[in-house]
Amino acid sequence: MIMLVLFRYRYHIDDYRAKEVQTMHKDIIAVEGKLTPLSSKTHITYQVHLEQPLSALEIDFRYAPKPFLDREASQPLILEAIETYSDPAWVELHKKQWENFYPLQNLLTLSLDSPTGFRGSAHRHAPEQQHIICPDRSKTSPGFIAGDVPSGVWKVTISVHCVVTPDCRYELSVRGTGR
Amino acid sequence: MRWLPFELHTHTPHSDGTHSLLEMCRAAAELGLDGIALTDHNTVSGLADAEAVSKQTGITIIPGMEWTTFYGHMLTLGAPYCEWRDLGPGDIHKGIARVHEQGGIVGIAHPYSFGSPICTGCHWDYTISDWNQIDYMEVWHETMPPMKNHNVPAFRQWTELLNEGYRISATAGRDWHRSNPADNLAAYTYIGLPDAPLPHSLTDIIAAIRQGQICLSMGPLLEISLTLGADQYGLGDEVPLVIREAHSVAELTVQITRSAQPERPWGAEEGTLIIVDSNLGELAKVPACGYDGLPIMLTTAGLGWLRVRLFGTIDGILTTMACTNAIYFANGQRDEE
């Protein structure tokens, strides 16, 4: 893994004294991948060991494409789903209206585990997401559980609920903020 | 016992809902609800606000989660986060045990929704080898649930399971993601709770749902009581074999109380029917206006369970307006187990 350590300096005035606070940003995970429909119903977990406790984790996650905009290729997939799932009495009606289910979508969701257990997830449809996890509840992203970022083994899991496009690319990066 | 309307399936921005917990609970109060279950997809982080929001709005908040997995969606109530990501389609009983060990209960959400790739994991595909482990089924899903196609097989499956002797509660769930006053009405899940001072204890609410002290309704509350000799039984109760055998006829009373919400005006008006369903089929079908509070006489031979439905017209469509959970009858076979 490539590790980049950046230093940034900020100045605060405190009791008429200038106080230097050093904030460190550290790249922890930077990966990308290509998925196909074969990856539907799989989990991809990136496991990483944090040597030092951090003050926050920042996660960037994106995948594309989101909708499957190939009408011709979508039709048999939708018809098959209708046959599988519809009450038999309604199959023909649903099939006539198959375009109600167009376009189909890819869905990948993210979840996070700290050394002591589950730290939340972002089960939502946006294909570009940024998250912050820190002790401050007002700054921690919805879906994630605010708290310390201790050293130890952390896991970021991409749950591939569905890839319906021939290709789906994702990028995941995790950065730590320390002091 | 007091009967309070709850909404048992909701989401906030902690998963994919758009209304905050506070916004949703304010809307819930306007809709006449007493409580909600927060069941965000695969997270419990939204519950951090629950105490403050409950205090501010008066809405009881049941902690929950919707397991949003590849093979089905399962609602959990009264348990903290329990792990689902390591389970395959044959492992749901392992997952259910995790929830039960933490004091929670589980319910199958919208079992007959379309699944992947139309709606990922929305159709129930897990193998259930022991239906006794399923505490409840969401047989009414989304708004105007008695009229939704995908609820028909769910309701039918619940009935078949009751026929097979299982004791499974049935709930309604709006799957509420956004507060829009223009939306159609959702059903209430009335829960029968002890006449204890407020706030209701979570333990009592969970126990009542597991027990089936529940009436699903588009508005009117159905309170039913079954009398055999000197003994009375309510929803979720079991009539012992000796009592059933000692009384060939039972008296069923149904009390129909209209909702105070003006948008839910339905009650025991002319043309509305009380239908008594059972493992033996329909035991009675009588005009609601004639039997609201008056006993219906039922033959007890061969009964395994019964429930009451109110059948009438909503927006010009004949439909089930309300349906209770079951009263059960012990049978010899079960006692030997």
Boltz contact constraints between the chains, C-beta under 6 A:
constraints:
  - contact:
      token1: [A, 41]
      token2: [B, 70]
      max_distance: 6.0
  - contact:
      token1: [A, 43]
      token2: [B, 85]
      max_distance: 6.0
  - contact:
      token1: [A, 77]
      token2: [B, 117]
      max_distance: 6.0
  - contact:
      token1: [A, 81]
      token2: [B, 118]
      max_distance: 6.0
  - contact:
      token1: [A, 85]
      token2: [B, 114]
      max_distance: 6.0
  - contact:
      token1: [A, 85]
      token2: [B, 115]
      max_distance: 6.0
  - contact:
      token1: [A, 85]
      token2: [B, 123]
      max_distance: 6.0
  - contact:
      token1: [A, 87]
      token2: [B, 153]
      max_distance: 6.0
  - contact:
      token1: [A, 90]
      token2: [B, 149]
      max_distance: 6.0
  - contact:
      token1: [A, 101]
      token2: [B, 118]
      max_distance: 6.0
  - contact:
      token1: [A, 104]
      token2: [B, 117]
      max_distance: 6.0
  - contact:
      token1: [A, 107]
      token2: [B, 120]
      max_distance: 6.0
  - contact:
      token1: [A, 118]
      token2: [B, 81]
      max_distance: 6.0
  - contact:
      token1: [A, 120]
      token2: [B, 43]
      max_distance: 6.0
  - contact:
      token1: [A, 120]
      token2: [B, 45]
      max_distance: 6.0
  - contact:
      token1: [A, 121]
      token2: [B, 42]
      max_distance: 6.0
  - contact:
      token1: [A, 121]
      token2: [B, 43]
      max_distance: 6.0
  - contact:
      token1: [A, 123]
      token2: [B, 15]
      max_distance: 6.0
  - contact:
      token1: [A, 123]
      token2: [B, 41]
      max_distance: 6.0
  - contact:
      token1: [A, 123]
      token2: [B, 42]
      max_distance: 6.0
  - contact:
      token1: [A, 123]
      token2: [B, 68]
      max_distance: 6.0
  - contact:
      token1: [A, 124]
      token2: [B, 16]
      max_distance: 6.0
  - contact:
      token1: [A, 142]
      token2: [B, 13]
      max_distance: 6.0
  - contact:
      token1: [A, 142]
      token2: [B, 14]
      max_distance: 6.0
  - contact:
      token1: [A, 143]
      token2: [B, 14]
      max_distance: 6.0
  - contact:
      token1: [A, 143]
      token2: [B, 43]
      max_distance: 6.0
  - contact:
      token1: [A, 143]
      token2: [B, 45]
      max_distance: 6.0
  - contact:
      token1: [A, 144]
      token2: [B, 45]
      max_distance: 6.0
  - contact:
      token1: [A, 145]
      token2: [B, 45]
      max_distance: 6.0
  - contact:
      token1: [A, 161]
      token2: [B, 120]
      max_distance: 6.0
  - contact:
      token1: [A, 162]
      token2: [B, 116]
      max_distance: 6.0
  - contact:
      token1: [A, 162]
      token2: [B, 117]
      max_distance: 6.0
  - contact:
      token1: [A, 162]
      token2: [B, 120]
      max_distance: 6.0
  - contact:
      token1: [A, 164]
      token2: [B, 117]
      max_distance: 6.0
